[in-house]
Amino acid sequence: MASIEFESQLKGYGLTTANILYRLPDHPAILQEFLWQHYDLAPDFPELFRFLDFWDREIDGPVHSVKVCHKKLVGPTEWRKAKGVYGLH
């Protein structure tokens, strides 16, 4: 039985990392950093937007900026032609 994460990768999900900078409510001049990682679909990122909606509703620190990185982990393999065949003893 395959794991849920592997099944979602086969459906096109990839690993998404978001670097969220936010301001502290008591000290608005200070930026804090929060890293979020989850399997998500690019380019729409429904899981990330669901998390950011939760952040806006439940967390007091307003978001300053979000940087997103996405990588599909399951995909076609790279193929290269061998330039020669080498034998070892």
N, C-alpha and C positions, 0 to 999 in steps of 0.2 A: 504494500500500500504506500503510495507516494505521499509526501508531506504536502500540506496546504501551500507552503511557500513555493515548492517546486511546481505544483499544479498551476499556481498563478503565473509563474515564469513562462510556462508553456502557453498560457493564454495571452502573452504579450507584456506582462508586467515586468518592470525592471526595478533595480534598487535606486531609490531616490534619496538624496541627502540634501537637507535644507539648512543653511546657516542663517539663523534668525537673530538679528540685532534688535534689541528693544531697550527702552528707557525705564529706569526705575521711577516709580511714582514719587518717592520722597526726594530723589536726587535726579532731576531731569537732565542734568548735564552729563551724567554717567551712562554709558552704553554697556549693556550686558550681552553676552552671547549665549545662544541656545542652539544645539545641534539636534536635528530631528532626522530619523532614518526610517523608511518604510518602503514596502513594495507598492509601486504606483504606475499608472499608465501615462506615458508622455504622448503628446504635448499638453494634454488637458489637466493632468495632475489632480484628479478628484479627491484622493485621500489627503493631499497636502492642503487643498482649499477647505476641506472639511475640518482639518486640524486648525487652520488659521481662523476659521469662523468660530470654533470653540475657544481659541485664544482671545478673540475680540469679546466674546460673551462672558468668559469666566475669569480671565487673568487681568490684573490691574495695569500691568506694564504695557504701554502702547508700543506697537511694532514700528521700528525705524526703517528696516530694510530686510529683504530676504534674497539670498543667493541660492540657486538651485543647481544641483548636479545630478544627472541621471545616466545610468548604465544598464543596458540589457545584459543579463548574465547568461542567458541561453540564446544561442543564435547559430547561424551557419559558421562552420569552422573555416579558418583560412587554409588555403591550399597553395603550396609552392612546389614547383617542379624541382626535382633533385638534379644537381649538376653532375653527379657522378656516383658510382657505387664503390664503396671502400670495404675491403675485407679485413677482418681482424683474426688473429690466430686464436 
